[in-house]
Amino acid sequence: MECGALAAMAASSWQVAALLAVALCVLPALPAARAARAFFIFGDSLVDNGNNNYLLTSARADSWPYGIDTPDHRATGRFSNGKNVVDLISEQIGSVPVLPYLSPELDGENLLVGANFASAGIGILNDTGIQFANIIRISKQLTYFEQYKHRLAKLYGPERAARVVGGALTLITLGGNDFVNNYYLVPYSARSREFSLPDYIKYILSEYKQVLRRIHGLGARRILVTGVGPIGCVPAELAMHSLDGSCDPELQRASEAYNPQMEAMLNELNAEVGAGNGNGAVFVAVNTRRSHDDFIADPKAYGFVTATEACCGQGRFNGIGICTMVSSLCANRDEYVFWDAFHPTERANRLIAQNYLSGSTDYISPMNLSTIIHLDRHLHD
């Protein structure tokens, strides 16, 4: 049955079953003729697919039960039971999963697929995630992007390298750690003493603007920029701050204030580069907070049993510490919104990725990925 037909069933009395069926549909991939588009990923653990495996850091997901639902049931470095959201976006653009930049396999023709520069634990600010020590901060990720371009040009020539980068899809996920692993990491943190919350948000967005300018300056022309999710509702925060599973109001206030200001900043950047904020937009805002809010408000409507307890962890809400082989592990990952204390399950990621593909402007603005693919298809003709 087609996904569209399944969606139509939602109007019937079988609404919950239909929504579950939609969630389990395989996301549509482009025909092979469109598979040449490269994909570049920057950011933190939500999109890291293994760079931290090559680093001496505690921010790693390279041991079981991470990866328990991959075909070989092995950890890959993704903070998931299986695929993360960028794997699913790769499917949508007709590509194979992008390799981590530090992987020795990223060479030759694999460079044409793109590269994932993301590293768990980082933020917009260089002092975010200092407890994780050796991670690839965003400035270093951009340096690696420059190195990637030089490697590509050396193998395929500067003209083809410029076409690959200019025709690529780029995604960046930053911001959440600047709150949970910096401003709110400990009571009276250095940043919270330095800035009020409104001033801190202005500060990190001013720094983020410089990062995005540099990515554009390095040749990226379609850049998806994700907002901050419901950071007050993740199991780690519930374990510390909630008695009954209610989201932490202070952290929720932070993401509520940050996201619209981030979108306004992207509008300014689009105007700055002469792209406007319509179908020609270079910078596209992704409201991942809205997707998560849907699950949290009514998890059963999406086929989940719980949106408060992590599948893998320990303590209250399974939200204390990290997921390890001695953690409490759920039997059915598809019933859980959260895989570990901070990260979604593969099934939740599939629903989020579907909103990238076909969501309204409440989820992705000014256009969704289907529209971007349609507008940009001439790049690969």
C-alpha positions as CSV (number, residue, x, y, z in Angstrom):
1,M,0.0,0.0,0.0
2,E,1.3,3.5,-0.8
3,C,2.1,5.9,2.0
4,G,-0.4,8.4,0.7
5,A,-3.2,5.8,0.9
6,L,-2.1,4.9,4.5
7,A,-2.3,8.6,5.4
8,A,-5.8,8.8,4.1
9,M,-6.9,6.1,6.5
10,A,-6.1,8.5,9.4
11,A,-9.6,10.1,8.9
12,S,-11.2,6.8,9.9
13,S,-11.7,5.3,13.3
14,W,-8.5,3.5,12.8
15,Q,-6.5,6.7,13.3
16,V,-3.8,5.3,15.6
17,A,-3.2,2.3,13.4
18,A,-2.9,4.4,10.3
19,L,-0.5,6.8,11.9
20,L,1.7,3.9,13.0
21,A,1.6,2.5,9.5
22,V,2.7,5.9,8.1
23,A,5.6,6.0,10.5
24,L,6.7,2.5,9.4
25,C,6.6,3.3,5.7
26,V,9.9,3.4,4.0
27,L,10.8,7.0,3.2
28,P,10.8,7.6,-0.6
29,A,14.1,7.7,-2.3
30,L,14.9,9.6,-5.5
31,P,15.5,7.6,-8.7
32,A,19.1,6.6,-9.3
33,A,19.5,9.3,-11.9
34,R,19.3,11.8,-9.0
35,A,21.6,10.0,-6.7
36,A,24.7,12.2,-7.5
37,R,23.8,15.0,-5.0
38,A,26.4,15.2,-2.2
39,F,25.4,15.7,1.4
40,F,27.4,17.5,4.0
41,I,26.7,17.3,7.7
42,F,28.0,19.5,10.6
43,G,27.0,19.5,14.2
44,D,26.7,17.4,17.4
45,S,25.6,14.0,18.6
46,L,22.2,14.1,16.9
47,V,23.9,13.8,13.5
48,D,27.4,12.3,14.4
49,N,27.7,9.0,12.6
50,G,31.1,7.9,13.9
51,N,33.7,10.7,13.9
52,N,34.1,10.4,17.7
53,N,35.0,6.7,17.3
54,Y,38.4,7.9,16.2
55,L,38.9,10.3,19.1
56,L,39.9,9.9,22.8
57,T,36.7,11.2,24.3
58,S,33.9,10.0,26.6
59,A,31.3,11.3,24.0
60,R,31.2,8.0,22.1
61,A,28.5,5.6,20.9
62,D,30.8,2.8,19.7
63,S,29.7,-0.1,22.0
64,W,26.7,-2.2,22.4
65,P,23.7,-1.7,22.8
66,Y,24.1,1.3,20.5
67,G,23.4,0.0,17.0
68,I,21.3,-2.9,18.3
69,D,18.9,-2.7,15.5
70,T,21.4,-2.3,12.6
71,P,21.6,-5.3,10.2
72,D,24.7,-6.7,12.0
73,H,23.6,-5.4,15.5
74,R,26.8,-3.5,16.0
75,A,27.5,0.0,17.2
76,T,28.5,2.4,14.5
77,G,29.1,5.6,16.5
78,R,25.6,6.8,16.0
79,F,23.7,7.8,19.1
80,S,20.8,5.6,18.2
81,N,19.6,2.0,18.2
82,G,19.9,2.2,14.4
83,K,19.8,5.0,12.0
84,N,19.9,8.7,12.8
85,V,18.1,11.4,11.0
86,V,20.8,12.2,8.4
87,D,20.9,8.5,7.4
88,L,17.2,8.8,6.6
89,I,17.7,12.1,4.7
90,S,20.4,10.3,2.7
91,E,17.7,7.8,1.7
92,Q,15.4,10.7,0.7
93,I,18.0,12.2,-1.7
94,G,18.8,8.8,-3.2
95,S,22.2,8.5,-1.7
96,V,24.1,6.0,0.4
97,P,24.9,7.0,4.0
98,V,27.6,9.6,4.2
99,L,30.9,8.5,5.8
100,P,32.4,10.2,8.8
101,Y,35.2,12.6,7.7
102,L,37.7,10.8,9.9
103,S,36.9,7.4,8.4
104,P,39.8,6.0,6.3
105,E,37.2,4.8,3.8
106,L,36.4,8.4,2.9
107,D,38.5,8.6,-0.2
108,G,38.2,8.3,-4.0
109,E,34.6,8.1,-5.3
110,N,33.3,8.1,-1.7
111,L,34.3,11.8,-1.5
112,L,31.6,12.5,-4.2
113,V,28.9,11.3,-1.8
114,G,29.8,14.1,0.7
115,A,31.1,13.9,4.2
116,N,29.9,14.0,7.8
117,F,31.9,16.3,10.0
118,A,29.7,16.2,13.1
119,S,31.1,15.4,16.5
120,A,29.1,14.5,19.7
121,G,29.3,17.0,22.5
122,I,30.1,20.2,20.6
123,G,28.1,23.5,20.5
124,I,28.2,26.8,18.8
125,L,30.6,28.0,21.5
126,N,34.1,26.6,21.9
127,D,33.6,26.2,25.7
128,T,30.5,24.1,25.3
129,G,31.2,20.4,26.0
130,I,34.6,21.0,27.6
131,Q,34.0,18.0,29.9
132,F,34.2,15.7,26.8
133,A,37.8,16.9,26.1
134,N,38.8,15.8,22.6
135,I,35.9,16.6,20.3
136,I,35.7,18.3,16.9
137,R,34.5,21.8,17.6
138,I,32.7,23.6,14.9
139,S,35.7,25.7,13.9
140,K,37.6,22.5,13.3
141,Q,34.7,21.0,11.4
142,L,34.9,23.9,9.0
143,T,38.6,23.5,8.7
144,Y,38.0,19.8,7.7
145,F,35.5,21.0,5.2
146,E,38.2,23.1,3.6
147,Q,40.5,20.1,3.6
148,Y,37.7,18.0,2.0
149,K,37.4,20.5,-0.8
150,H,41.1,20.5,-1.5
151,R,41.1,16.6,-1.6
152,L,38.1,16.6,-4.0
153,A,39.7,19.2,-6.3
154,K,43.0,17.2,-6.3
155,L,41.2,14.1,-7.5
156,Y,38.5,15.5,-9.8
157,G,39.6,19.0,-10.6
158,P,38.5,22.4,-9.2
159,E,35.5,22.8,-11.5
160,R,33.9,19.5,-10.6
161,A,34.7,20.0,-6.9
162,A,32.9,23.4,-7.0
163,R,29.9,21.8,-8.7
164,V,29.8,19.0,-6.1
165,V,29.9,21.5,-3.2
166,G,27.5,24.0,-4.8
167,G,25.0,21.4,-5.8
168,A,25.1,19.6,-2.4
169,L,22.6,19.5,0.4
170,T,24.1,20.7,3.7
171,L,22.7,20.3,7.2
172,I,23.9,21.7,10.5
173,T,22.6,20.9,14.0
174,L,23.9,23.0,16.8
175,G,22.6,24.8,19.9
176,G,21.2,22.2,22.2
177,N,24.5,21.6,23.9
178,D,25.1,25.3,24.4
179,F,22.2,25.1,26.9
180,V,22.3,21.6,28.5
181,N,26.1,21.3,28.4
182,N,27.0,24.9,29.1
183,Y,24.6,27.5,30.4
184,Y,22.5,25.0,32.5
185,L,25.3,22.4,33.0
186,V,25.7,23.3,36.7
187,P,23.9,25.9,38.9
188,Y,25.6,29.3,38.5
189,S,27.6,28.2,35.6
190,A,30.2,30.7,34.2
191,R,28.0,31.6,31.2
192,S,24.9,32.0,33.4
193,R,26.8,34.4,35.6
194,E,28.0,36.3,32.5
195,F,24.7,36.5,30.6
196,S,21.0,36.6,31.3
197,L,19.2,34.1,29.2
198,P,18.0,36.6,26.6
199,D,21.5,38.0,26.3
200,Y,23.0,34.6,26.1
201,I,20.7,33.6,23.2
202,K,21.6,36.8,21.3
203,Y,25.3,36.0,21.9
204,I,25.2,32.4,20.7
205,L,23.2,33.4,17.6
206,S,25.7,36.1,16.8
207,E,28.4,33.5,16.9
208,Y,26.3,31.0,14.9
209,K,25.7,33.6,12.2
210,Q,29.5,33.8,11.7
211,V,29.6,30.0,11.3
212,L,26.8,30.0,8.8
213,R,28.5,32.8,6.8
214,R,31.6,30.7,6.6
215,I,29.8,27.6,5.4
216,H,28.2,29.7,2.7
217,G,31.6,31.3,1.9
218,L,33.0,27.8,1.4
219,G,30.4,27.1,-1.3
220,A,27.4,25.6,0.3
221,R,24.1,26.8,-1.3
222,R,21.3,24.8,0.3
223,I,21.8,24.7,4.0
224,L,19.2,23.2,6.4
225,V,19.7,24.7,9.9
226,T,17.9,22.9,12.8
227,G,16.6,24.6,15.8
228,V,16.8,23.4,19.4
229,G,14.5,20.6,20.4
230,P,12.4,20.2,23.6
231,I,15.6,20.1,25.8
232,G,13.5,20.3,29.0
233,C,11.7,17.0,28.1
234,V,14.6,14.7,27.5
235,P,14.9,11.8,30.0
236,A,18.2,13.2,31.4
237,E,16.5,16.4,32.4
238,L,13.4,14.7,33.7
239,A,15.6,12.5,35.9
240,M,17.1,15.6,37.5
241,H,14.2,18.1,37.5
242,S,10.8,16.3,37.2
243,L,8.8,14.4,39.8
244,D,5.9,13.4,37.4
245,G,7.4,13.5,33.9
246,S,6.6,17.1,33.3
247,C,9.1,19.0,31.2
248,D,11.5,21.3,32.9
249,P,10.0,24.8,32.4
250,E,13.3,26.7,32.4
251,L,14.9,24.6,29.7
252,Q,11.7,24.7,27.7
253,R,11.7,28.5,28.0
254,A,15.2,28.6,26.6
255,S,14.3,26.6,23.4
256,E,11.1,28.6,23.0
257,A,13.0,31.8,23.0
258,Y,15.9,30.6,20.9
259,N,14.1,29.0,17.9
260,P,12.2,32.0,16.5
261,Q,15.2,34.2,16.9
262,M,17.3,31.6,15.0
263,E,14.7,31.7,12.2
264,A,14.9,35.5,12.1
265,M,18.7,35.3,11.9
266,L,18.4,32.9,8.9
267,N,16.0,35.4,7.2
268,E,18.7,38.1,7.7
269,L,21.3,35.8,6.2
270,N,19.1,35.0,3.2
271,A,18.7,38.7,2.6
272,E,22.4,39.3,3.0
273,V,23.4,36.7,0.4
274,G,20.6,38.0,-2.0
275,A,18.6,34.8,-1.8
276,G,15.4,36.1,-0.3
277,N,13.2,34.0,1.9
278,G,11.1,32.2,-0.7
279,N,12.1,29.3,-2.9
280,G,15.5,30.8,-3.6
281,A,16.4,30.6,0.1
282,V,19.9,29.3,0.9
283,F,19.2,28.9,4.6
284,V,16.2,26.8,5.6
285,A,15.0,26.6,9.2
286,V,14.0,23.2,10.6
287,N,11.8,23.2,13.6
288,T,12.7,19.9,15.3
289,R,11.1,21.2,18.5
290,R,7.7,21.0,16.8
291,S,8.2,17.4,15.7
292,H,9.2,16.3,19.1
293,D,6.4,18.3,20.7
294,D,4.0,16.2,18.7
295,F,5.3,13.0,20.2
296,I,5.5,14.3,23.7
297,A,2.0,15.8,23.7
298,D,0.4,12.6,22.4
299,P,2.8,9.7,22.0
300,K,0.1,7.1,21.6
301,A,-1.2,8.9,18.5
302,Y,2.1,8.1,16.9
303,G,2.3,4.5,18.1
304,F,4.6,5.2,21.0
305,V,4.1,3.9,24.5
306,T,6.2,6.5,26.3
307,A,7.8,9.9,25.6
308,T,9.3,10.3,29.0
309,E,11.3,7.1,29.7
310,A,14.5,6.3,27.7
311,C,14.8,2.8,26.2
312,C,18.3,2.4,27.4
313,G,19.7,3.8,30.7
314,Q,19.3,3.6,34.4
315,G,17.6,5.4,37.3
316,R,14.5,7.6,37.1
317,F,13.1,7.7,33.6
318,N,16.1,5.7,32.5
319,G,17.7,9.1,32.2
320,I,20.8,8.9,34.5
321,G,24.2,8.2,33.0
322,I,24.9,6.7,29.7
323,C,23.6,3.7,27.8
324,T,25.9,0.7,28.4
325,M,25.7,-3.1,28.2
326,V,24.7,-3.2,31.9
327,S,21.9,-0.6,31.5
328,S,18.2,-1.3,31.6
329,L,17.2,-2.0,28.0
330,C,13.7,-2.0,26.6
331,A,12.5,-5.0,24.5
332,N,10.8,-3.0,21.8
333,R,12.6,0.2,20.7
334,D,9.7,1.2,18.4
335,E,7.5,1.9,21.4
336,Y,9.9,4.6,22.7
337,V,10.5,8.2,21.5
338,F,13.9,8.3,23.3
339,W,16.6,5.7,22.8
340,D,18.9,7.0,25.5
341,A,18.9,10.0,27.9
342,F,19.1,12.6,25.1
343,H,18.6,11.0,21.6
344,P,15.6,9.7,19.7
345,T,15.1,6.1,18.6
346,E,15.3,5.3,14.9
347,R,11.6,5.2,14.6
348,A,11.2,8.7,16.1
349,N,14.0,9.8,13.7
350,R,11.9,8.4,10.8
351,L,9.0,10.6,11.8
352,I,11.2,13.6,12.1
353,A,12.8,12.9,8.7
354,Q,9.4,12.7,7.2
355,N,8.7,16.2,8.3
356,Y,11.9,17.3,6.6
357,L,10.6,15.8,3.4
358,S,7.0,16.8,3.3
359,G,6.3,18.9,6.4
360,S,4.4,22.2,6.4
361,T,6.1,25.5,7.1
362,D,5.4,24.8,10.8
363,Y,8.1,22.2,10.6
364,I,10.5,23.5,7.9
365,S,10.5,26.9,6.4
366,P,10.3,28.5,3.9
367,M,10.1,25.1,2.0
368,N,10.5,21.4,2.7
369,L,13.0,19.0,1.3
370,S,10.6,17.7,-1.4
371,T,10.3,21.3,-2.8
372,I,14.1,21.8,-2.6
373,I,14.7,18.5,-4.5
374,H,12.2,19.6,-7.2
375,L,13.7,23.1,-7.5
376,D,17.3,21.9,-7.6
377,R,16.9,18.8,-9.8
378,H,18.3,20.7,-12.8
379,L,21.7,20.6,-11.0
380,H,22.0,16.9,-11.8
381,D,20.5,16.8,-15.3
